[in-house]
């Protein structure tokens, strides 16, 4: 999860909401029929919650470069040669350095190291000797994506 990206999204939605709220308080509320203010407040709060939720969904999408790599990257596989746990994260996963033997059809194999956020459910797939599906950037062979 990209915490910085989510924080920017929530702050942006909140700033937009405060702008709409100021406009509503300064101009719209004076021109509304009597008795409709509570319903307008509920609509404003509901719109804020919806915008925050949609914004967080949007913020969790992979970056444009990752989506491009997933679509246009060269398919290959990697054999795990070494697993070196680095640190536990605050969301019950573990940053792990993986030593990989990378193979892309049509080119010779090469070695690489990747730091990957391993979830407990993925740990059996990341054991030494296991084979993992990967995507490799055709322009920059050092940029890879693990497809678990």
C-alpha positions in Angstrom: 0.0 0.0 0.0 1.3 3.4 -1.0 0.6 5.4 2.2 2.0 8.7 0.7 -0.3 8.4 -2.3 -3.3 7.7 -0.2 -2.5 10.6 2.1 -2.3 13.0 -0.9 -5.6 11.7 -2.2 -7.4 12.1 1.1 -5.9 15.6 1.6 -7.0 16.6 -2.0 -10.5 15.3 -1.5 -10.7 17.1 1.9 -9.5 20.4 0.3 -12.1 20.0 -2.4 -14.8 19.2 0.1 -13.9 22.3 2.2 -14.2 24.4 -0.9 -17.6 23.0 -1.7 -18.7 23.4 2.0 -17.6 27.1 2.0 -19.5 27.7 -1.2 -22.6 26.0 0.2 -22.4 27.9 3.5 -21.7 31.2 1.8 -24.2 31.2 -1.0 -26.3 28.1 -1.5 -27.8 27.7 2.0 -29.4 31.2 1.8 -31.3 30.3 -1.4 -32.7 26.9 -0.4 -36.2 26.2 0.6 -36.8 26.0 4.4 -36.6 22.6 6.0 -34.2 21.1 3.4 -30.9 22.0 5.1 -30.6 18.7 7.1 -31.0 16.7 3.8 -28.4 18.9 2.1 -26.0 18.3 5.0 -26.5 14.5 4.7 -25.9 14.7 0.9 -22.7 16.7 1.5 -21.4 14.3 4.1 -22.3 11.3 1.9 -20.6 12.9 -1.1 -17.5 13.4 1.0 -17.4 9.8 2.1 -18.0 8.6 -1.5 -15.2 10.8 -2.9 -12.8 9.6 -0.2 -13.6 6.0 -0.9 -13.3 6.3 -4.6 -10.1 8.3 -4.2 -8.6 5.6 -2.0 -9.5 3.0 -4.6 -7.9 5.1 -7.3 -4.8 5.7 -5.2 -4.2 1.9 -4.6 -4.0 1.2 -8.4 -0.5 0.3 -9.6 1.5 3.1 -11.1 1.3 3.8 -14.9 4.8 2.4 -15.4 3.8 -0.8 -13.5 0.6 -1.2 -15.6 2.6 -0.7 -18.8 5.2 -3.3 -17.7 2.4 -5.7 -16.8 0.8 -5.3 -20.3 3.9 -5.0 -22.5 6.7 -6.6 -20.5 8.5 -9.8 -21.7 7.2 -12.9 -20.0 9.8 -15.0 -18.2 10.5 -16.9 -15.0 12.8 -16.6 -12.1 14.2 -19.3 -9.9 14.7 -18.2 -6.3 18.4 -18.7 -5.4 18.3 -16.9 -2.0 15.8 -15.4 0.5 17.0 -12.8 2.9 14.4 -11.2 5.2 15.1 -7.6 5.9 12.4 -6.2 8.2 8.8 -6.6 9.2 6.3 -4.0 8.1 3.4 -2.3 9.8 0.9 -4.2 7.7 1.9 -7.8 8.7 4.2 -8.4 5.7 8.0 -8.7 5.5 10.4 -6.9 3.2 12.6 -9.6 1.8 15.6 -9.5 -0.5 15.4 -12.2 -3.2 18.3 -13.4 -5.2 16.9 -14.6 -8.5 18.1 -16.4 -11.6 16.1 -14.6 -14.3 15.2 -16.3 -17.6 13.5 -14.6 -20.5 13.0 -16.7 -23.7 15.1 -15.5 -26.5 17.9 -14.2 -24.3 20.5 -15.6 -21.9 19.8 -16.0 -18.2 21.1 -13.5 -15.8 21.1 -12.9 -12.0 19.3 -10.2 -10.2 18.3 -9.1 -6.7 14.8 -7.7 -5.8 13.4 -6.3 -2.6 9.8 -7.6 -2.3 7.1 -7.1 0.2 6.2 -10.7 1.0 2.7 -11.4 2.5 2.4 -14.5 4.8 0.3 -16.3 2.1 3.0 -15.8 -0.5 5.9 -17.2 1.7 5.6 -20.8 0.4 5.9 -19.4 -3.2 9.1 -17.5 -2.3 11.2 -20.4 -1.0 14.6 -21.2 -2.3 14.4 -23.3 -5.5 10.8 -22.2 -6.4 10.0 -20.8 -9.8 8.1 -17.5 -10.1 6.5 -15.9 -13.2 8.0 -12.5 -14.0 7.6 -9.6 -16.4 10.8 -7.9 -17.7 11.0 -4.4 -19.2 12.2 -5.0 -22.8 14.2 -1.7 -22.7 15.7 -2.0 -19.2 16.3 -5.6 -18.2 17.0 -4.5 -14.6 13.3 -3.5 -14.1 11.2 -6.6 -13.4 7.9 -7.4 -11.9 7.1 -10.6 -9.9 3.7 -12.1 -10.9 2.5 -14.1 -7.9 
